[in-house]
Structure formats: C-alpha cells, structure tokens
Amino acid sequence: MNELLTRIISGIVYALAIFLALWYGQLPTVILFALLGLVCLYELQKLLDFKNYLSYFIYPIALVYFNYFNGHDMIVFGFIMICLFVKLLLLRDLFSLKGRNAFKQKKHIITLLFIVPSMIFLTLIPKLYPDYDTHILLYVFILMWVNDSFAFLYGKNFGKQKLFEKISPKKTVEGFLAGFICTIIAGVIISFFHDNLSIYNWIIIGVISSVFGTLGDLVQSKFKRKALVKDSGNILPGHGGVFDRMDSIIFSSTFVFGFLFLINHVS
C-alpha cells in the first residue's frame, strides 16, 4: 500500500508540474521541458553506457532557437524527417529477426536525434496555434496518460495474450486494445472542449498517441533490457526515472507534431 501511495503522489507531482508550466505559458513550458529533457538525456546515456556532453549543450540551444525564432518551416520539416528516420531505425531494431543492434551501433545518432528533437517538438505543438495554445499540449498528455493507465489496468486484470513478451512480458494485447479504445474515446471528448481541431483530428491524434506511445514504451523497455536494469533512474519514486515516465510521449511526439504541422500547412 505504501508503494502504491508513493507512486500516486509521485505521479500527481509530475502531472501538476506539467499542468502548471502549461498554465503559465511558453516560458515556463520551455524551462520545464528543458529540465525534463536534460534528465532524459542523462538517463538515456546511462542506459546506453555512453557519454556525450555535447548533447547537453545542443539541446537547450536548439530548444530556444525553435521556440523563439520564426519563419523556418523547411528547417522544422527537415528536423521532423531526421527524427522520424531515427525512430524507424529503433523500430527496425525492435522487430528485427536478424540480430541487428541499432542501439549499440548508433549511440551518437540516438543520443542527439532521439530525445533532443522529440522534446523540442512537444514545446512546438502549442506554437502551431495563436497565442501559444498550451491547451492542445495538455490534451496530448491527457491522451497519453489515458492510454497508459487503461492499458496497464485492463492488462493487469484481464490480459492473457502477450503483446511483445521477449521485450515487455507484462504488456498484453487486451491491455493495448483497452488503452487504444479509451484513448480514442478521450479524443472524442476532448474535441468538444477544443475549437482549433475537429473531432476527426482528435481521433487521429488519439490513434497516433496510443500506437506510437506503446511502441515507444517497448523501445524504452529494450533499452533497459539491454542495460540489465528495471528503471532508467530513480528521480520519481514509484515510477523510476523521468525517461520511464515520458517514454511514450517522447516517441509519439514526432508523429503527433508531424501530423499537426501537416494539417496546418495544408489547410
């Protein structure tokens, strides 16, 4: 019971920090995500048994550049393509049957082009809309929390068919489907509170969040399995590290931002 209470309190503090930063606008949001991103970088490098101090300097500089300088859509688009390539590389390694190990061979690329752009894209989602609309980013977080919570709860109590046993033995197909359905329902509900996006757009964001969030969780599980550790860190009691808490949204952020970037430039 004490462990559960610790997990609940830690989760509330984390969620409250996200909420307050988004409530007060762009600067607090950028500062918070700068701190979270630096911690994630540290935890990822520990998992990879790799040190790249350059990433700690590049990340805050890139974060400020993309948030406070305008008119560089082609650079942003190129950044999206590079980040998507890295994530596809990680997925290839996740599903590869030939023993390829992108994690081990591409440490420099993963360190610089996985966490860094993913966290930046999260801070750029509100920037796609007038007055830095932080509500949309909060709703994206809510979708991810809905997916994770219902997948965990339903899978733990009713799950039988393993989703990806060799990487994450506790994940089940039933849990994934429960998270997927509940995330879409949450997207429909959110659409009634947010005028900038249609119900269809929120359904698509829900699908992206659930599918790629789950894949991100599996990718991070493989990081930990190869590092022979349970958690990426211990900064959040009951949850592990910041990377443990943000693995799903870090992986899905590029796909969510890419979708919103596309519909904003097509419409």
C-alpha positions as CSV (number, residue, x, y, z in Angstrom):
1,M,0.0,0.0,0.0
2,N,2.9,2.4,0.8
3,E,4.4,1.7,-2.6
4,L,1.1,2.4,-4.3
5,L,0.7,5.6,-2.3
6,T,4.2,6.7,-3.2
7,R,3.6,6.0,-6.9
8,I,0.3,8.0,-6.8
9,I,1.9,11.0,-5.0
10,S,4.9,11.0,-7.3
11,G,2.6,10.8,-10.4
12,I,0.5,13.7,-9.1
13,V,3.6,15.9,-8.5
14,Y,4.8,15.1,-12.1
15,A,1.4,15.8,-13.6
16,L,1.0,19.0,-11.6
17,A,4.4,20.3,-12.7
18,I,3.3,19.7,-16.4
19,F,-0.1,21.4,-15.8
20,L,1.3,24.5,-14.0
21,A,4.0,25.1,-16.7
22,L,1.4,24.9,-19.4
23,W,-1.0,27.1,-17.5
24,Y,1.6,29.9,-17.2
25,G,2.6,29.9,-20.8
26,Q,5.5,29.5,-23.1
27,L,8.5,30.4,-20.9
28,P,7.6,28.1,-18.0
29,T,6.8,25.4,-20.5
30,V,10.2,25.8,-22.3
31,I,12.1,25.9,-18.9
32,L,10.3,22.8,-17.6
33,F,10.9,20.8,-20.8
34,A,14.5,21.9,-20.8
35,L,15.0,20.4,-17.4
36,L,13.0,17.2,-18.2
37,G,14.9,16.8,-21.5
38,L,18.3,17.1,-19.8
39,V,17.3,14.5,-17.2
40,C,16.1,12.2,-20.0
41,L,19.3,12.7,-21.9
42,Y,21.3,11.7,-18.8
43,E,19.1,8.6,-18.2
44,L,19.3,7.5,-21.8
45,Q,23.1,7.8,-21.9
46,K,23.3,5.7,-18.7
47,L,21.2,3.0,-20.4
48,L,23.4,3.1,-23.5
49,D,26.6,3.2,-21.3
50,F,27.7,6.2,-23.3
51,K,28.6,9.8,-22.6
52,N,28.1,12.6,-25.0
53,Y,28.4,16.0,-23.2
54,L,27.8,17.9,-26.5
55,S,24.1,16.9,-26.4
56,Y,23.6,18.8,-23.1
57,F,24.7,22.0,-24.8
58,I,22.9,21.4,-28.1
59,Y,19.6,20.6,-26.6
60,P,18.9,23.9,-24.7
61,I,20.3,26.0,-27.6
62,A,18.0,24.1,-30.1
63,L,15.1,24.4,-27.8
64,V,15.4,28.2,-27.6
65,Y,16.1,28.5,-31.3
66,F,13.0,26.7,-32.4
67,N,10.7,28.3,-29.8
68,Y,11.8,31.9,-30.2
69,F,12.8,32.3,-33.8
70,N,10.2,32.1,-36.6
71,G,10.0,31.6,-40.3
72,H,12.0,28.4,-40.6
73,D,9.4,25.8,-41.8
74,M,11.8,24.0,-44.1
75,I,14.3,23.5,-41.2
76,V,11.5,22.2,-39.0
77,F,10.3,19.9,-41.7
78,G,13.9,18.6,-42.2
79,F,14.1,18.1,-38.4
80,I,10.9,16.0,-38.5
81,M,12.3,13.8,-41.3
82,I,15.6,13.2,-39.5
83,C,13.8,12.4,-36.2
84,L,11.4,10.0,-38.0
85,F,14.3,8.2,-39.6
86,V,15.9,7.6,-36.2
87,K,12.7,6.3,-34.7
88,L,12.2,4.0,-37.7
89,L,15.7,2.8,-37.1
90,L,14.8,2.0,-33.5
91,L,11.6,0.2,-34.6
92,R,13.6,-1.8,-37.1
93,D,15.9,-3.0,-34.3
94,L,12.9,-3.7,-32.1
95,F,11.3,-6.0,-34.6
96,S,14.4,-7.3,-36.4
97,L,14.9,-11.1,-36.5
98,K,18.5,-10.8,-37.8
99,G,20.1,-9.7,-34.7
100,R,20.8,-6.1,-35.8
101,N,21.5,-3.8,-32.9
102,A,21.0,-0.2,-33.8
103,F,21.1,0.7,-30.1
104,K,24.7,-0.4,-29.8
105,Q,26.0,0.8,-33.1
106,K,24.2,4.2,-33.4
107,K,24.7,5.7,-29.9
108,H,25.8,9.1,-31.2
109,I,22.7,9.3,-33.5
110,I,20.3,8.1,-30.9
111,T,21.6,10.4,-28.2
112,L,21.4,13.6,-30.4
113,L,18.4,12.8,-32.6
114,F,16.0,10.9,-30.3
115,I,15.5,12.8,-27.1
116,V,16.5,16.2,-28.3
117,P,14.1,16.7,-31.3
118,S,11.3,14.8,-29.5
119,M,11.3,17.1,-26.5
120,I,11.5,20.1,-28.8
121,F,8.5,19.0,-30.9
122,L,6.4,18.8,-27.7
123,T,7.1,22.5,-27.0
124,L,6.4,23.4,-30.6
125,I,2.9,21.9,-30.6
126,P,1.3,24.9,-28.9
127,K,3.3,27.2,-31.2
128,L,1.4,26.0,-34.2
129,Y,-1.7,27.9,-32.9
130,P,-2.4,31.5,-32.0
131,D,-1.2,32.7,-28.6
132,Y,0.8,29.6,-27.9
133,D,-2.1,27.3,-27.3
134,T,-0.9,25.2,-24.4
135,H,-4.3,23.5,-24.0
136,I,-3.6,21.3,-27.0
137,L,-0.3,20.0,-25.5
138,L,-2.1,19.3,-22.2
139,Y,-4.7,17.3,-24.1
140,V,-2.0,15.3,-25.8
141,F,-0.5,14.5,-22.4
142,I,-4.0,13.5,-21.2
143,L,-4.4,11.2,-24.2
144,M,-1.1,9.5,-23.4
145,W,-2.0,9.2,-19.7
146,V,-5.4,7.7,-20.6
147,N,-3.7,5.2,-22.9
148,D,-1.0,4.2,-20.4
149,S,-3.5,3.9,-17.4
150,F,-6.2,1.9,-19.1
151,A,-3.6,-0.4,-20.9
152,F,-2.0,-1.1,-17.5
153,L,-5.2,-1.6,-15.5
154,Y,-7.1,-3.7,-18.0
155,G,-4.0,-5.7,-19.0
156,K,-3.1,-6.4,-15.4
157,N,-6.6,-7.6,-14.5
158,F,-7.8,-9.2,-17.7
159,G,-4.8,-9.6,-20.1
160,K,-3.9,-13.0,-21.3
161,Q,-2.3,-12.7,-24.7
162,K,1.2,-11.3,-24.6
163,L,1.9,-8.3,-26.8
164,F,5.7,-8.5,-27.1
165,E,6.8,-11.0,-24.5
166,K,10.5,-11.0,-25.3
167,I,10.8,-7.3,-24.6
168,S,8.0,-6.5,-22.1
169,P,6.4,-9.6,-20.6
170,K,3.7,-7.7,-18.7
171,K,2.2,-6.0,-21.8
172,T,-0.8,-7.7,-23.2
173,V,-2.9,-7.5,-26.4
174,E,-6.0,-6.9,-24.3
175,G,-4.3,-4.1,-22.4
176,F,-3.2,-2.4,-25.6
177,L,-6.7,-2.6,-27.1
178,A,-8.3,-1.2,-24.0
179,G,-5.8,1.7,-24.0
180,F,-6.4,2.2,-27.7
181,I,-10.2,2.3,-27.4
182,C,-10.2,4.5,-24.3
183,T,-7.7,7.0,-25.9
184,I,-10.0,7.4,-29.0
185,I,-13.0,8.0,-26.7
186,A,-10.9,10.5,-24.8
187,G,-10.0,12.2,-28.1
188,V,-13.7,12.5,-29.0
189,I,-14.5,14.0,-25.6
190,I,-11.6,16.5,-25.9
191,S,-12.9,17.6,-29.3
192,F,-15.9,19.3,-27.5
193,F,-13.5,21.4,-25.5
194,H,-11.0,22.5,-28.2
195,D,-12.1,24.5,-31.2
196,N,-8.8,24.5,-33.1
197,L,-9.1,20.9,-34.1
198,S,-12.0,18.8,-35.4
199,I,-13.3,15.6,-33.8
200,Y,-11.6,13.6,-36.7
201,N,-8.3,15.3,-36.0
202,W,-8.5,14.4,-32.3
203,I,-9.4,10.8,-33.2
204,I,-6.3,10.6,-35.4
205,I,-4.2,12.1,-32.6
206,G,-5.6,9.5,-30.2
207,V,-4.7,6.7,-32.6
208,I,-1.2,8.1,-33.0
209,S,-0.7,8.6,-29.3
210,S,-1.9,5.0,-28.5
211,V,0.0,3.2,-31.2
212,F,3.3,5.1,-31.2
213,G,3.1,5.6,-27.4
214,T,3.0,1.8,-27.0
215,L,5.9,1.4,-29.4
216,G,7.9,4.0,-27.6
217,D,7.3,2.1,-24.3
218,L,8.6,-1.1,-26.0
219,V,11.7,0.7,-27.4
220,Q,12.5,2.0,-23.9
221,S,11.9,-1.4,-22.5
222,K,14.5,-2.8,-24.9
223,F,16.9,-0.1,-23.8
224,K,16.5,-1.2,-20.2
225,R,16.6,-4.9,-21.0
226,K,20.0,-4.5,-22.8
227,A,21.3,-2.4,-19.9
228,L,20.0,-5.1,-17.4
229,V,18.1,-2.6,-15.3
230,K,14.5,-2.2,-14.2
231,D,14.2,1.6,-14.4
232,S,16.1,4.3,-16.3
233,G,16.5,6.2,-13.0
234,N,15.0,6.9,-9.6
235,I,14.1,10.5,-9.6
236,L,10.3,9.7,-9.5
237,P,9.6,7.3,-6.6
238,G,7.4,4.5,-7.7
239,H,7.8,5.3,-11.4
240,G,11.6,5.2,-11.8
241,G,13.2,7.9,-14.0
242,V,11.8,10.8,-16.0
243,F,12.5,8.8,-19.1
244,D,10.4,5.9,-17.7
245,R,7.5,8.4,-17.3
246,M,7.9,10.1,-20.6
247,D,9.0,7.2,-22.9
248,S,5.6,7.0,-24.6
249,I,5.1,10.7,-25.3
250,I,8.8,11.2,-26.3
251,F,8.4,8.6,-29.0
252,S,5.0,9.7,-30.2
253,S,5.8,13.4,-30.2
254,T,7.3,13.5,-33.6
255,F,4.3,11.8,-35.2
256,V,1.8,14.0,-33.4
257,F,3.7,17.2,-34.2
258,G,4.3,16.0,-37.8
259,F,0.5,15.4,-38.2
260,L,-0.4,18.8,-36.8
261,F,2.4,20.5,-38.8
262,L,1.0,18.9,-42.0
263,I,-2.7,19.9,-41.5
264,N,-1.6,23.4,-40.5
265,H,0.3,23.9,-43.8
266,V,-2.2,22.1,-46.0
267,S,-5.4,23.8,-44.7
